[in-house]
Amino acid sequence: MAPTPDIQIGYVESNIGKSLKRTALEDRSFAESLSTASGLALTVAIVADGIGGENFGERAAQLTIDTLLNSLRAAAGAAIPEILKAALEAANVAVYKESMAEKHKRDMGSTAVVVAVHEGKLYLANVGDSRAYLVRSKQVTQLTFDHSWGNEMMRQGKLRPEEAARHPRRDEVMRSMGYDKNVTVDLGVYVNGMEQEADARRHQGYPLKPGDRLLVCSDGLVKTRPNGRGHFVEPEEFYPAMQGLRPEEAARTLMQTALDRNANDNVSVIVLQMRGGLEFRLPKWVIPAAASAAAILVVAALISAFFFARRGPQKAEIPETIEPGKAFVSEIQGNSVTVAGTQLKLRAFAPSGSLVETGNDSYVTFALGDKKAPITIVVGPNSQLELTDINNAKKDGTVLLTLRNGRVVISPAGTAAVQIFNPLGYFAEVAAKNVVVGLEYDDATQVFDVDCIKGVCRVVGLTDKDTLELKAEQHTRLDSSGLPHAADAYRTERYQFGGLVPEPTATQGNAPAATPSETPLPPIPTATRGVRPTAVPVVLTATPSPAPTLEPPTNTPESGGGGGGATEVPTATRPRPTVIVLPTNTPVPTTPADRDGDGIPDAIDQCPDQPGDVAHNGCPPPPPDTDTPVPPPTQPPATDTPVPPPSPTNIPVPPTDTSVPPTEPPTQPPATDTPPPPF
């Protein structure tokens, strides 16, 4: 399955490293986009680092990868964290059974880290000390927690960081795949550093932004050098090494950096990148020449923008009939309106699945359906709107849109309903003629505003129970919790583009308030509830082809009638999504499956078998921290300092010499891989 349109995969084969003592490549890595049995589209990256050397660590790593992929593809659930957990548990059982069945494979094991991206959100599961990082602009965040002896001692408050850093057992791996028939999977996404696992788990589904990079690697990339002077690759080097490179090139550059510094362990690197925000490196000689050329272009652009602004928006008459699945550009203001990076022009057609982006002081108006009863969509300045599914604009069906950022105004004049989603899955619905609704979404704060300017609008939050019906001149707001606020006065001043919204009046603001309904409201007449679609994958190579260039429109007058001379955005720029819409005679289910009875459907409940609340994504709130803090110990010479024994999760801690605190006898030698402490 090809990468999804929103993400690119950079994957290079694992490398054995530069150590002459290593004769086996025990790392395994894999990345691809796949679909689960339940229809979830996931882009996954997996790194497994085999443990055991001659005891078949490479076999354990490969078996881990193979079992993980088979389990993910066969998953029938909807809760992605639980799917990842179950897949790792299945891989652990597979490695354990094989090690027990064959004597020469005893004590083989592996680490495993799995990153999954679904609809722009990050999910993560981890066992061991392989790592995942988020590189957002110049900021690098380690998202995983190394399950090493030193880290566990610091987390339990038994050692201070400086004590753990010099302890001889600091890098021993405390969790691994295959040592025992049961394994504890870490579902934490540690965006706040070394926090408790239960707290980090709440960050599952972490929203990603355009240009974000996810780096998944084995510890060989970031291991401490033998001379103790730093690591083979420092995290602060990630961004400069990746800057301006495509994901595969970035992964190869990071690996080569470690090899050039004589990395003494296997090295695996995968880079996933969200589309958008890509920088490009320029040769040094280009910069002086570019500066002069840029100054000239800026002056020319300012002059052009001045005259363009004076001319006002360009308008075209709507054709008598618009082909299903196409949006006709009937009005455009400014010259920074694009689809798939290609400038959009008057009378062009944007296909279903297109992502429309506007710049500052630009907007675009689309018409769907036909001239007699069009659906009008106005995308405001600095906005991103996905035409998710516009194939039913002329039927008694549902048109699906996704507002990724910015503002949009919708006004249907026909019989089709329109549902406008935000990236979190909450949506507003209009299903009557001559309704006007304005919507605004801020991707930084995840705040979704809905202004019902004319007619009746419906807002649906986290579940069907979180539904609010707005009357004309009312406004509501949903934050990331998915609960609509009580209605207040609408805000026409936010939508003064495209001519659909009247100027604010002195009496605006006296609209009566409404409150969210406790039970699902009856459906608005003629509307059927649409199911949020997922994009059909397209085949992409490691080096994507450049965006197609639109053909300019023919030289017809701007006010000319019909659709003559219209250009069409090539449908290859955005794959058509798969949409499942319930038939009009099929009742909409209002009671989704909810095994634990906490009011949060299993489809979005991260703990479907434990009653919880919305604030914790369906999981029970953590108990209050009543532990008495352990005072930092004094520090006599290392030979006399007793260190409390560790509390391993899976692997018994082996004994050490007299300078190290005694522990229980081991049944497995320490892991050969020794990652550095987290940054």
Number of C-alpha atoms within 10 A of each C-alpha: 15 16 22 26 17 16 22 26 29 23 24 20 16 21 20 21 24 17 13 9 8 14 11 14 20 26 30 27 25 20 23 19 20 20 15 19 15 12 14 20 23 23 25 23 28 28 31 32 33 31 29 23 19 12 18 21 26 24 23 33 28 21 21 32 22 13 19 24 21 14 20 22 19 15 22 14 15 18 17 25 21 18 20 25 21 17 24 29 22 21 26 30 20 19 27 23 15 17 23 17 10 9 10 12 20 19 24 29 33 36 30 31 27 26 23 23 26 20 20 18 15 20 23 28 26 31 28 27 32 29 28 30 20 20 22 16 14 11 11 19 18 22 24 28 29 27 25 23 24 28 26 22 22 16 15 14 14 21 22 16 15 9 17 20 16 11 16 13 19 20 24 24 29 25 30 28 34 29 25 19 16 15 22 16 20 22 24 24 28 24 16 12 15 18 15 13 15 16 15 21 23 19 20 20 22 15 18 19 17 15 19 19 25 28 25 28 29 30 25 30 29 23 24 21 16 12 7 8 8 13 20 24 22 14 17 13 13 20 17 11 16 23 16 16 16 21 27 21 19 26 27 20 17 23 26 18 16 23 23 12 13 15 27 22 27 25 30 31 31 29 29 28 25 22 15 13 13 15 13 11 9 10 7 8 8 9 12 10 10 12 11 10 11 13 11 11 12 11 11 12 12 11 11 11 14 11 11 15 13 8 10 11 15 18 19 19 17 25 21 14 15 21 16 17 22 26 29 28 28 26 22 25 25 19 17 21 25 19 23 19 17 18 16 28 26 23 30 23 25 26 28 24 29 27 22 23 28 25 16 13 14 21 26 30 24 24 25 29 30 20 16 12 19 24 26 20 24 26 28 28 23 17 23 24 27 22 26 29 27 25 24 18 30 23 14 17 24 28 26 27 24 23 27 22 23 20 26 27 26 22 24 25 21 21 21 26 28 28 27 23 26 23 18 22 15 25 27 26 25 27 28 22 17 17 18 25 30 25 27 23 25 17 18 9 9 18 17 28 23 27 29 30 26 18 17 21 25 21 27 25 23 21 19 19 19 20 24 26 21 28 21 19 24 28 28 25 20 22 18 14 16 22 21 24 17 16 23 20 19 25 20 19 12 16 25 14 22 19 11 18 19 12 11 15 9 6 7 13 15 11 16 13 14 17 15 22 14 11 11 16 17 7 13 17 11 14 20 25 22 20 14 20 16 20 19 17 19 16 10 15 11 14 13 10 8 10 13 13 13 16 14 15 15 11 8 11 10 14 12 14 13 16 19 13 16 20 21 21 25 18 15 14 21 24 18 24 19 16 17 12 15 15 13 13 7 9 11 14 9 12 12 13 14 17 16 17 14 19 19 26 20 21 14 16 28 24 21 23 15 15 18 21 16 17 13 18 21 24 22 15 15 9 7 6 7 6 6 6 10 10 9 10 12 7 9 9 7 13 10 12 14 12 17 12 15 19 15 16 15 18 21 20 25 16 14 13 7 9 14 18 17 17 15 11 11 12 12 15 15 19 22 15 25 19 25 22 21 16 11
